[in-house]
Amino acid sequence: MKIFQREITLPSYRRGFHIITDQILRSIPEIKEVEQGFLQVFIKHTSASLTINENADPTVRKDFESHMNIVVPENAPYYKHDYEGSDDMPAHIKASLMGASVQIPITSGKLNMGIWQGIYLCEHRNYASGRNLVLTVWGL
């Protein structure tokens, strides 16, 4: 069994959904050494999240942002945690709904994802700094 782990910091992104697959692959080239295994990507934040979805049409990412803003609106009168800005509590809720990690199979040294799939950083804050990810590869 081979195990590789690396922590990376992504550059700052504006609020929205951003494909980060290539950045992840550049950051952990040891994936090529694994015949069968997994990549887990974990985000160390409570106001951003990760998911896997459409990597071709950018309108999908815009629709995600629009829909999440309807599902989890800002300035809801029942929010108590509001001292970090009107986008903060909704960001925490969105991050919990979307999730803090994704796991992808590795086959023959490559991520075994669908042709139209990409890894998204879901940035839920208006002004966020770089996000820290833990990348873990394990397999044979």
Beta strands, then each sheet from edge to edge (+ up, - down):
strand 1: 2-9
strand 2: 16-19
strand 3: 36-43
strand 4: 48-54
strand 5: 101-107
strand 6: 110-111
strand 7: 117-123
strand 8: 132-139
sheet 1: 1+ 8- 3+ 5- 6+
sheet 2: 2+ 7- 4+
end
